[in-house]
Amino acid sequence: MRHFDGSQLIITNMLTNTTVDITNSLGDPHVATIYSNGLVVSVEQRSLAVPERFALSQNYPNPFNPSTMINYQLAMSNWVTLKVYDILGQEVQTLVNEKKEAGMHEVRFNAKGMPSGVYIYRLTTPGATISRKMLLLR
């Protein structure tokens, strides 16, 4: 398969590759047309859905031991801080402290060596803050 997006030519051997993801530097999807012996056999365009709002999901599993997953979504690219605090408000760990692109994100929190109890995780961007509770059971 050949694809030219104006800046680069992509040649893929469709005998060894059954799918090809083609995106530009911004992550925008392109249409890929697959030919077999000169006949069109497939045309697809993947949609990269951008969340409509800033959100922080409940960790899973909860209660957990010793690790859990924390998911969040961003409607636009932004600087993000995700921190974990103990019940007294003492910072325990910083999980994320960087600029993130719009979309869905997932972070693993490992509480190995930490005592059982309730912990708070807080997601902060320049425009909003959301906090949730999680329970570590040993």
KAHUWO-V785572 format. One line per field, one symbol per residue. ss: DSSP state (2 for helix, 1 for strand, 0 for the rest). psi: psi as a letter, one per 20 degrees, with the letter a starting at -180 (. if undefined). A space follows every 50 residues. Layout:
ss->???
psi->???
//
This chain:
ss->01110000111000000000001000001001111100111111000000 00001100010001001111111100011111111100001111111111 00111111110000001111111110011111111100
psi->qppojihqppppoihhphqppoqaiijpqqppppqokippippqpppnpp qirpqprpqprorroiqqppqrqpiqprpppoqpqriijppgqohpmrpq rqapqppppokpiqqqapqppppprhiqppqqqqopp.
//
